[in-house]
Amino acid sequence: MDEYIEIHLPKEKKISAVIEGTEYKFIALLSLSDYEIVISELENENIQYKNIVAKIVLKHLCDGDSGVLTASMLPDVLLIRYIKEITADSVKIRSQYEKHSNIDNTYERFLISVKENLNDELDVIKESIANLKFPQISVPKWVFQHSPAIQIPKGYYNIKHLIPDMGIVADCLAGITKAFINTQGIANVIFENFQPIIKMQRSYVAEIAKQAARALSQLPSLSFSEVEIEEMRSTLRCWGEYGWTIPENAKISEFLKKPNDVKEANAIASKYCNKTYMQKIFDETQSFSGVKKSDYYEAIDNYKDKRYKSCACILFSLIDAKLIRMQTDKDQGVLLRRDVGKRAVDKSKDKILNESDIKNRFFTILRFENVYSCLEKLFEKGNNFVVQPEVINRNFLAHGMLTRRVTKRDCNQLFLLYYNWLTLLERC
C-alpha cells in the first residue's frame, strides 16, 4: 500500500446575508482578479468606491442564484463585514488600512490600502528577483486551499525537477522583470506566466508575489519523473475519453487517478457540476470572443428547462462552428476545403501543436491532453452506427441514431468541454 502525507488546510471563511428575503453566502477572499479590478477602477474618473467593493464581493457568491443579484443590491452591512474579514486576515492590508485612518470613506480607505499593499509586494519581487539562483517552482499551501485535505505520495519528494527545460523558467522570469515599469504590466505578466498556479489560488496576490521572489529554490515536493509525467498525461486522456474535462472547482488529486470505468468517472465528476458552478461556467463562457451569444443563451434556457437533447445539439453546433473557423488555410487567396467533425478536431489539434509552444508548458499540455481526448471521443465517427456510444456522441445525435435519452450529465459534459476548450485556445 502506498504511503501518503496528508495535509489538512483551512476552510474558507464565508459571510451570510439576507437580501430581499433570501439568504446568500459569500467567500471572504481577495483574489488576483480582484486586485486587477481595484487597479483598473482606481484609474477612472468619478470613482464609485462602494460599487467597486460590491463588484468584488459579488464575484465571490458561493451559495445563491447569481442571476438575481446585482452589485447595487448588496447591503452596507455585508460589504463592511467583508472588509473586516479581509483586513483581519491580512497583516499587511490591515497595516495599510490603519495607516489611512484619516480617510473617512470606509470603502475608499479599504481600496487604497489594497492597492498600496500590492505595490509593496511588487517592490519585494523587484528587489529579490535578481537573487534567484536555481529554477524550481515553489507553490505555497494556499494554492490548494479549495481542498480540505490533499494526499501527496511520499515518493514525490526525491525526484527530478518539474520542468526539465530550465530555459522556459528563465524566459518566464525575464518577462516578469520587463514588466516592472508599471503596476498593471506586472499584474498581467504574473497572471500569464503563472496561470496554472493562479487559476488554483484562493488567497492574495501578495502571497504570489512573495513566492515568486523565491520561486526557483524550494519545491522538490511537486516535481515529477518522466514516467510519472507520462502517467498523468495518460490519466487525463482517460478522463477525456469518458467525456469529462476537469472542473476548476475539483480536487485535482481525484483526477490524477484513472477511473475504473465510465460509471466511476461520472460519479466523481458529476458532484462538482452543482448549480452554482454551472452558473459560473455560463457566465464566464459568454465573455470569450467568438461565442455566438444568442445560441449559447438558448442552450442555457433549454438546459434549465430540462430540454437536454436540444441543449446538446446547440452545444455541438457551437463547438463545430469554432472548429470550422479555426481552418484558415488558403490557396491563392481562396479558403481550402474545411472539414467538420472528427477531421476538424484533428486539424485543430495539429494547428495548436504546430503553431504554439504548448509542448514546453507543463500544466497547459496536461490540460491539452484532457480537452482534446474528450473532443476526439465526442466527435469520433459513428462506424456505421452499429454500437451505441458510452458517452454522448455528435454523429449519433446529429443523425438521429442515439437510442437513449440525452441527459443533464451529457449537457454538463458539453458545457464544461466548451468552456475548458475556449480557455485552452485563449492560452495558446
C-alpha positions as CSV (number, residue, x, y, z in Angstrom):
1,M,0.0,0.0,0.0
2,D,1.4,3.4,-0.9
3,E,2.4,5.8,1.9
4,Y,0.9,9.3,1.8
5,I,1.4,12.5,3.6
6,E,-1.9,14.1,4.4
7,I,-2.1,17.9,4.6
8,H,-5.2,19.5,6.2
9,L,-5.8,23.0,5.0
10,P,-8.0,25.8,6.5
11,K,-11.6,26.2,5.3
12,E,-12.7,29.3,3.5
13,K,-14.4,32.0,5.5
14,K,-18.0,32.6,4.4
15,I,-20.3,35.6,5.1
16,S,-24.1,35.2,5.1
17,A,-26.5,38.0,4.2
18,V,-30.3,38.1,3.7
19,I,-31.1,40.2,0.7
20,E,-34.8,40.8,-0.2
21,G,-35.9,37.8,1.9
22,T,-33.3,35.3,0.5
23,E,-30.1,34.2,2.2
24,Y,-26.9,34.3,0.2
25,K,-23.4,33.2,1.2
26,F,-20.1,34.8,0.0
27,I,-16.5,33.7,0.4
28,A,-14.3,36.3,2.2
29,L,-11.2,36.4,0.0
30,L,-9.3,38.7,-2.2
31,S,-8.1,37.1,-5.5
32,L,-5.7,38.2,-8.2
33,S,-8.6,39.2,-10.4
34,D,-9.9,41.4,-7.6
35,Y,-6.6,43.2,-7.4
36,E,-6.9,43.8,-11.2
37,I,-10.4,45.3,-10.7
38,V,-9.0,47.6,-8.0
39,I,-6.1,48.7,-10.2
40,S,-8.2,49.5,-13.2
41,E,-11.2,51.1,-11.4
42,L,-9.0,53.4,-9.3
43,E,-7.6,54.8,-12.6
44,N,-11.0,56.0,-13.6
45,E,-12.6,59.4,-13.0
46,N,-15.6,59.7,-10.7
47,I,-14.7,56.7,-8.7
48,Q,-17.6,54.9,-7.0
49,Y,-15.7,53.2,-4.1
50,K,-18.7,51.4,-2.7
51,N,-19.6,50.0,-6.1
52,I,-16.1,48.6,-6.6
53,V,-16.2,46.8,-3.3
54,A,-19.7,45.5,-4.1
55,K,-18.5,44.2,-7.5
56,I,-15.6,42.3,-5.8
57,V,-17.9,40.8,-3.1
58,L,-20.5,39.7,-5.7
59,K,-17.8,37.7,-7.6
60,H,-17.4,35.5,-4.5
61,L,-21.0,34.5,-4.2
62,C,-20.9,30.8,-3.4
63,D,-24.4,29.9,-2.3
64,G,-27.5,31.5,-4.1
65,D,-28.7,32.4,-7.5
66,S,-26.1,34.8,-9.1
67,G,-28.5,35.7,-11.9
68,V,-30.8,37.5,-9.4
69,L,-28.2,39.7,-7.5
70,T,-26.5,42.9,-8.8
71,A,-23.7,44.8,-7.1
72,S,-26.1,47.7,-6.2
73,M,-28.3,45.2,-4.2
74,L,-25.6,44.3,-1.7
75,P,-26.2,46.0,1.7
76,D,-23.5,48.0,3.5
77,V,-23.5,45.6,6.4
78,L,-22.3,42.8,4.1
79,L,-19.6,45.0,2.4
80,I,-18.3,46.3,5.8
81,R,-18.2,42.7,7.1
82,Y,-16.2,41.7,4.0
83,I,-13.7,44.5,4.6
84,K,-13.3,43.5,8.2
85,E,-12.6,39.8,7.3
86,I,-10.0,40.8,4.7
87,T,-8.2,43.2,6.9
88,A,-8.3,40.8,9.8
89,D,-6.8,38.0,7.6
90,S,-4.0,40.0,6.1
91,V,-1.5,41.7,8.3
92,K,-0.1,43.9,5.5
93,I,-3.5,45.1,4.3
94,R,-4.5,45.7,7.9
95,S,-1.3,47.8,8.4
96,Q,-2.1,49.9,5.3
97,Y,-5.8,50.2,6.5
98,E,-4.7,51.5,9.9
99,K,-2.2,53.9,8.2
100,H,-5.0,55.5,6.2
101,S,-7.3,56.1,9.2
102,N,-7.6,59.8,8.1
103,I,-9.8,58.7,5.1
104,D,-13.5,58.9,6.3
105,N,-15.0,56.8,3.5
106,T,-14.5,53.2,4.6
107,Y,-14.7,51.8,1.0
108,E,-12.1,54.3,-0.3
109,R,-9.8,53.6,2.7
110,F,-10.0,49.8,2.0
111,L,-9.3,50.1,-1.7
112,I,-6.4,52.5,-1.3
113,S,-5.0,50.0,1.3
114,V,-5.3,47.1,-1.1
115,K,-3.6,49.0,-3.9
116,E,-0.7,50.1,-1.8
117,N,-0.3,46.6,-0.4
118,L,0.0,45.3,-4.0
119,N,2.7,48.0,-4.8
120,D,4.6,47.0,-1.7
121,E,4.6,43.3,-2.6
122,L,5.8,44.1,-6.2
123,D,8.7,46.0,-4.7
124,V,9.6,42.9,-2.8
125,I,9.8,41.0,-6.1
126,K,11.7,43.7,-7.8
127,E,14.4,43.8,-5.1
128,S,14.8,40.0,-4.8
129,I,14.2,38.6,-8.3
130,A,17.9,39.3,-9.2
131,N,18.9,36.9,-6.4
132,L,17.1,33.9,-7.8
133,K,19.7,31.2,-8.5
134,F,18.2,27.8,-9.3
135,P,15.0,27.2,-11.2
136,Q,12.4,25.3,-9.3
137,I,8.8,26.5,-8.6
138,S,7.6,27.0,-5.1
139,V,3.9,26.5,-4.5
140,P,2.5,27.6,-1.1
141,K,-0.3,25.7,0.6
142,W,-2.9,28.3,-0.4
143,V,-2.6,27.0,-4.0
144,F,-4.7,24.1,-2.8
145,Q,-6.9,26.0,-0.3
146,H,-10.1,24.9,-2.1
147,S,-9.3,21.3,-0.9
148,P,-9.9,20.5,2.8
149,A,-7.3,17.7,2.5
150,I,-4.7,16.7,-0.1
151,Q,-2.8,13.4,-0.3
152,I,0.7,13.7,-1.8
153,P,2.7,10.5,-2.3
154,K,6.0,10.5,-0.3
155,G,7.8,9.3,-3.4
156,Y,7.4,12.7,-4.9
157,Y,9.8,14.2,-2.5
158,N,13.1,12.8,-4.0
159,I,12.8,13.0,-7.8
160,K,13.7,15.3,-10.7
161,H,12.5,18.8,-11.2
162,L,9.1,19.7,-12.5
163,I,10.3,21.5,-15.6
164,P,13.3,19.8,-17.4
165,D,13.9,22.8,-19.7
166,M,15.1,25.5,-17.3
167,G,15.3,28.0,-20.2
168,I,11.5,28.1,-20.0
169,V,11.6,29.3,-16.4
170,A,14.3,31.8,-17.3
171,D,12.1,33.2,-20.1
172,C,9.1,33.4,-17.7
173,L,11.1,35.4,-15.2
174,A,12.6,37.7,-17.9
175,G,9.0,38.6,-18.9
176,I,8.2,39.4,-15.3
177,T,11.3,41.6,-15.0
178,K,10.5,43.6,-18.1
179,A,7.0,44.4,-16.7
180,F,8.2,46.2,-13.6
181,I,7.8,49.6,-15.4
182,N,4.1,49.7,-14.4
183,T,1.8,48.0,-11.9
184,Q,-0.7,46.8,-14.4
185,G,2.0,45.3,-16.5
186,I,3.4,43.2,-13.7
187,A,-0.1,42.0,-12.8
188,N,-0.8,40.9,-16.4
189,V,2.5,39.2,-16.8
190,I,2.3,37.3,-13.5
191,F,-1.2,36.3,-14.5
192,E,0.0,35.0,-17.8
193,N,3.2,33.2,-16.7
194,F,1.9,31.6,-13.6
195,Q,-1.6,30.9,-14.9
196,P,-1.7,27.3,-13.8
197,I,-0.9,28.3,-10.2
198,I,-3.1,31.4,-10.2
199,K,-6.2,29.5,-11.5
200,M,-6.0,27.3,-8.5
201,Q,-5.2,30.1,-6.0
202,R,-7.7,31.0,-3.3
203,S,-5.6,33.7,-1.5
204,Y,-4.0,37.0,-2.2
205,V,-1.6,38.2,-4.9
206,A,0.7,39.2,-2.1
207,E,1.3,35.6,-1.5
208,I,2.0,35.1,-5.2
209,A,4.5,37.9,-5.0
210,K,6.4,36.5,-2.0
211,Q,6.5,33.1,-3.5
212,A,7.7,34.3,-6.9
213,A,10.6,36.1,-5.3
214,R,11.9,32.8,-4.0
215,A,10.2,30.8,-6.7
216,L,13.1,28.7,-8.0
217,S,14.6,27.0,-5.0
218,Q,12.1,25.3,-2.8
219,L,9.9,22.6,-4.3
220,P,11.2,19.1,-5.0
221,S,7.9,18.0,-3.4
222,L,5.8,18.8,-6.5
223,S,8.3,17.6,-9.1
224,F,7.8,14.5,-11.2
225,S,9.9,12.0,-13.1
226,E,9.3,11.5,-16.8
227,V,7.4,8.2,-16.1
228,E,5.1,10.0,-13.7
229,I,4.5,12.8,-16.1
230,E,3.5,10.4,-18.8
231,E,1.2,8.6,-16.3
232,M,-0.5,11.9,-15.6
233,R,-1.0,12.6,-19.3
234,S,-2.4,9.1,-19.8
235,T,-4.8,9.6,-16.8
236,L,-6.1,12.9,-18.1
237,R,-6.6,11.4,-21.5
238,C,-8.6,8.6,-19.9
239,W,-10.9,11.2,-18.2
240,G,-11.4,12.9,-21.6
241,E,-12.3,9.5,-23.2
242,Y,-15.0,9.2,-20.5
243,G,-16.4,12.5,-21.6
244,W,-15.0,14.7,-18.8
245,T,-12.8,17.7,-18.8
246,I,-11.6,18.9,-15.4
247,P,-13.8,21.3,-13.5
248,E,-11.9,24.2,-11.9
249,N,-13.6,23.6,-8.6
250,A,-12.5,20.0,-8.4
251,K,-9.8,18.3,-6.2
252,I,-7.0,17.7,-8.6
253,S,-5.9,14.7,-6.7
254,E,-9.1,12.9,-7.7
255,F,-8.4,13.5,-11.4
256,L,-4.8,12.2,-11.2
257,K,-6.2,8.7,-10.7
258,K,-7.7,6.7,-13.6
259,P,-11.3,5.8,-13.0
260,N,-12.1,2.1,-13.4
261,D,-14.9,2.7,-15.8
262,V,-17.3,5.4,-17.1
263,K,-19.7,4.8,-14.2
264,E,-17.0,5.7,-11.7
265,A,-15.8,8.7,-13.8
266,N,-19.4,10.0,-13.9
267,A,-19.8,9.6,-10.1
268,I,-16.6,11.6,-9.3
269,A,-17.0,14.4,-11.8
270,S,-20.8,14.9,-11.6
271,K,-20.6,16.0,-8.0
272,Y,-18.7,19.1,-9.0
273,C,-21.3,20.2,-11.5
274,N,-23.6,21.8,-9.0
275,K,-26.0,24.7,-9.7
276,T,-23.5,27.4,-8.5
277,Y,-20.6,26.1,-10.5
278,M,-22.6,25.6,-13.7
279,Q,-23.8,29.2,-13.4
280,K,-20.2,30.3,-13.2
281,I,-19.5,28.3,-16.4
282,F,-22.4,30.0,-18.1
283,D,-21.3,33.5,-17.1
284,E,-17.6,33.1,-17.9
285,T,-18.1,31.3,-21.3
286,Q,-20.1,34.3,-22.6
287,S,-17.0,36.5,-22.1
288,F,-14.9,34.6,-24.7
289,S,-14.7,36.2,-28.1
290,G,-16.4,34.4,-30.9
291,V,-19.1,32.8,-28.8
292,K,-22.5,33.2,-30.5
293,K,-24.4,34.5,-27.5
294,S,-27.9,34.0,-28.9
295,D,-27.2,30.3,-29.4
296,Y,-25.4,30.0,-26.1
297,Y,-28.3,31.7,-24.2
298,E,-30.7,29.3,-26.0
299,A,-28.6,26.3,-24.8
300,I,-28.7,27.6,-21.2
301,D,-32.5,28.1,-21.4
302,N,-33.0,24.6,-22.8
303,Y,-30.8,23.2,-20.0
304,K,-32.7,25.0,-17.3
305,D,-36.0,23.8,-18.8
306,K,-34.7,20.2,-19.0
307,R,-34.8,20.1,-22.8
308,Y,-31.5,18.3,-22.8
309,K,-31.5,17.0,-26.4
310,S,-31.9,20.4,-27.9
311,C,-29.4,21.8,-25.5
312,A,-26.8,19.2,-26.6
313,C,-27.5,19.9,-30.3
314,I,-26.8,23.6,-29.8
315,L,-23.6,23.0,-27.9
316,F,-22.3,20.6,-30.5
317,S,-23.1,23.2,-33.2
318,L,-21.1,25.9,-31.3
319,I,-18.1,23.6,-31.0
320,D,-18.4,22.6,-34.6
321,A,-18.5,26.2,-35.7
322,K,-15.3,27.0,-33.8
323,L,-13.6,24.0,-35.2
324,I,-14.5,25.1,-38.8
325,R,-13.4,28.7,-38.2
326,M,-10.0,27.6,-37.0
327,Q,-9.3,26.3,-40.5
328,T,-7.9,29.3,-42.3
329,D,-5.5,27.8,-44.8
330,K,-5.8,29.4,-48.3
331,D,-4.7,28.6,-51.8
332,Q,-4.2,31.7,-54.0
333,G,-6.4,33.7,-51.6
334,V,-9.2,31.1,-51.6
335,L,-10.1,29.1,-48.5
336,L,-9.2,25.4,-48.8
337,R,-12.0,22.9,-48.1
338,R,-12.8,23.0,-44.4
339,D,-13.6,19.7,-42.6
340,V,-16.2,19.0,-39.9
341,G,-16.5,16.5,-37.1
342,K,-13.5,14.3,-36.1
343,R,-11.4,15.5,-39.0
344,A,-11.9,19.1,-37.9
345,V,-10.8,18.1,-34.3
346,D,-7.6,16.6,-35.8
347,K,-6.8,19.7,-37.7
348,S,-7.4,21.9,-34.7
349,K,-5.2,19.7,-32.6
350,D,-2.4,19.8,-35.2
351,K,-2.7,23.6,-35.5
352,I,-2.1,24.1,-31.8
353,L,0.8,21.7,-31.6
354,N,2.5,23.2,-34.7
355,E,1.8,26.9,-34.1
356,S,2.3,27.3,-30.3
357,D,4.9,26.4,-27.7
358,I,2.4,24.3,-25.8
359,K,4.7,21.3,-25.6
360,N,7.1,23.3,-23.4
361,R,4.4,24.3,-20.9
362,F,3.8,21.5,-18.4
363,F,0.4,22.4,-17.0
364,T,-1.0,23.5,-20.3
365,I,0.0,20.3,-22.1
366,L,-1.8,18.3,-19.4
367,R,-5.0,20.4,-20.0
368,F,-4.5,19.9,-23.7
369,E,-4.3,16.1,-23.4
370,N,-7.5,16.1,-21.4
371,V,-9.5,18.5,-23.6
372,Y,-8.5,17.0,-26.9
373,S,-9.0,13.4,-25.9
374,C,-12.6,14.5,-24.9
375,L,-13.2,16.3,-28.2
376,E,-11.9,13.2,-30.1
377,K,-14.2,10.9,-28.2
378,L,-17.3,13.1,-28.5
379,F,-16.7,13.7,-32.2
380,E,-15.5,10.2,-33.2
381,K,-17.0,8.6,-36.3
382,G,-20.2,6.6,-36.0
383,N,-18.6,3.5,-37.6
384,N,-21.9,2.5,-39.3
385,F,-23.8,3.3,-36.1
386,V,-23.7,-0.4,-35.0
387,V,-22.6,0.0,-31.4
388,Q,-24.2,2.7,-29.1
389,P,-21.5,5.0,-27.6
390,E,-20.8,5.1,-23.8
391,V,-20.7,8.9,-23.8
392,I,-22.6,11.5,-25.8
393,N,-21.5,11.5,-29.5
394,R,-22.0,14.2,-32.1
395,N,-22.6,11.9,-35.0
396,F,-25.1,9.6,-33.2
397,L,-27.0,12.6,-32.0
398,A,-27.0,14.7,-35.2
399,H,-28.0,11.7,-37.4
400,G,-30.8,10.5,-35.1
401,M,-29.0,7.3,-34.2
402,L,-28.8,7.7,-30.5
403,T,-31.3,5.3,-28.9
404,R,-31.0,6.5,-25.3
405,R,-32.3,9.9,-23.9
406,V,-29.9,12.8,-23.7
407,T,-29.4,13.6,-20.0
408,K,-28.4,16.5,-17.8
409,R,-25.0,14.9,-17.3
410,D,-24.4,14.9,-21.1
411,C,-25.1,18.6,-21.2
412,N,-22.8,19.2,-18.1
413,Q,-20.0,17.5,-20.0
414,L,-20.6,19.6,-23.1
415,F,-20.8,22.9,-21.3
416,L,-17.6,22.0,-19.4
417,L,-15.8,20.9,-22.5
418,Y,-16.8,24.1,-24.4
419,Y,-15.6,26.3,-21.5
420,N,-12.3,24.4,-21.0
421,W,-11.6,24.3,-24.7
422,L,-12.1,28.0,-25.1
423,T,-9.9,28.6,-22.1
424,L,-7.2,26.4,-23.6
425,L,-7.4,28.2,-27.0
426,E,-7.1,31.6,-25.3
427,R,-3.8,30.5,-23.7
428,C,-2.3,29.0,-26.8
